[in-house]
Amino acid sequence: MLKFGSKHDSNIVYKCTVRLLEDTEILECEYKPHHKGKYLLEYVCQQLNLVEQDYLGLRYVDIQDQRHWLDLGKSICKQVKDLDPVLFSFRVKFYPPDPFRLKEEITRYQIFLQLKRDLLHGRLYCATNEAAMLAALILQGELGDYDPEIHVGNYMSELKILLKQTEIIEEKSMEIHQKQLKGQSSSQVENTFLKLASQLDTYGVDLHPVKDHKGAQLYLGINYAGILTIQGSRKTHHFRWPDIQKINYEGKMFIIHLNYNDKKHTVGFKCLTGAACRHVWKCAVEQMLFFTLPASSDAPTVTGGGFFSWGTKFKYTGRTEKEILEDSGSPTREEPSIQRTSSLRRKASSVPATPSTPLQPHLGYSSLPRSSHSDAGGSRMESSNSTGLLSGLDGNPSQAYGDVAALETVSEDQEAMGASKLRTTVLKDDSMDRFSDYYFRDSFEHSSSESQLIDSYRGYETTNPSHRSSRSQTPLSHSQVDGRICLPNTTHSVQTNIKKSKKFNIVSAFIPTFIIVTIFVLIAAIVMLETDCELFGSFRNIPEMVSLKYQFYEPIKQYFRSKMSIFF
């Protein structure tokens, strides 16, 4: 058994699984204790032949089911020390405002795959006509030109492309596929898809469930332009990065400090848990720094937290968008070929792809149909009876903050006691009514495909002890594992009850200890100063004890005696 801090620790090789944007494709990776998050991201991008890595990231879910982005500047082991197995999801972290400013088509293809996932999971929110057009483009890319001999009847009904896939949308999509997209190549279809999707209001929006001062459920969205809120089926405030002076959190309260028209405003939103609040804060800080800083060298160490939460420090790692765009040098390599695979899900199955055999490095990678996305935990966007607070992405800035003037500072104690409440004015606009006919996916919960992959993977290791744990501290072979491995579909889900270890909480341990020690010291001091026992005589004659008695103890004693005489 290796001891803590042993010189042999550097020889340990850890194993993890990275799920790619195609659910049927995974990578098995290895890392050592000294490796940081940047090492793993660079390795994954190298296997995918990606040079433009700055917009991408690795996401994981901890034992408390809280999402996290892998910090590129911190040790991988320290971030995932409680996970077994270690599973990452390769995702787009920073959505480029204009995907066509990316230099390589293979990078845009990753953005395209991410947007397809967003459309399927309900995160890319759009109207019926827009959804039909996007679905038709996916059909053209997956099936090619319409062939009446092959594509018979409602050939889209067996495929899962949208979260809410009605017959009306399917008919519109097939009509567009048959009449408007004939002859378009996969590259042309993807570019059209990116152009349409990037113009949607919910493009690149990372959504988190929060509550307002009345306890009403709404969603906090973060993207390249700022922070917005969605309530019911309507977009409410949109706080742009130039107008945000500071982002902070206290306990469960996420706080935005605004400076608009030379006036300071503070807006607060209550998150589900303290961990969720820290995650929202970190995501907002990262997005703001990436899209607003001129250079990464200008990135300050941002401190969050307040009286009701432990302070958190965050240091941004990586290049900023401005640095990326100013790097005008053309790629020094030929345009890499893109290996496109069929990624359409079948409605017949409701279980995501999971490993059914031990993953071997020699396995190739091919295309397999993915299983249907389970909508567990999804929620439907319904039209709100009351008119929402609307401020468009490109609308008049005065509308965005015209109703914030009355907002007051919100902190944890004020929210709990109801001492200070957010007051908002209602702006009428019907332009968002088009959102009322489509589903919306709560993005706080990790997608069900990811969560079920984690559960089933753990269940697989439980039922197959011969498969080595991804966190085994036995040194592994140093052979390269660079093949993408396809996950076969399964027809039965494996459900296991995983006992999660509870972390040691220093607050819970410190506060009771402090109270007990304080009470013990007070009792000992009273006994020492009030009794005539010779045992404490030497202590009472110490100059410090004499000074303590006549300067503090006696005045306090007289004060309480005078107060008690009123009642007796």
Buried (B, 14 or more C-beta within 10 A) or exposed (E): EEEEEEEEBEEBBBBBBBBBBBBBBBBBBBBBBEBBBBBBBEBBBEBBEBBBBBBBBBBBBBBEEBBBBBBBEBBBBEBBEEBBBBBBBBBBBBBBBEBEEBBBBBBBBBBBBBBBBBBBBBBBBBBBEBBBBBBBBBBBBBBBEBEEEEBEEEBBEEBBBBBBBBEEBBBBBBEBBBEEBEEBEBBBBBBBBBEBBBEBBBBBBBBBBBBBBEEEEBBBBBBBBBBBBBBBBBBBBBBBBEBBEBBBBBBBBBBBBBEBEEEEBBBBBBBBEBBBBBBBBBBBBBBBBBBBBEEBEEBEEBEBBBEBBEEBEBEBBBBBBBBBEEEEEEEEEEEBEBEBBBBBBBEEBBBBBBBEEEBEEEEEBEBBBBBBBBBEEBBEBEEBEEBBBBBBBEEEBEBBBBBBEEBBBBBBBBBEEEEBBBEBEEBEBEEBEBBBBBBBBBBBBBBBBBBBBBBBBBBBBEEEEEBEBBBBEEEBEEEEBEBBBBBEBBEEBBEEEEEEEEEEEEEEEEEEEEEEEEEEEEEEBEEBBEEEEEEBEEEBEEEEBEEBBEEEBEEEBEEEEEEEEEEE
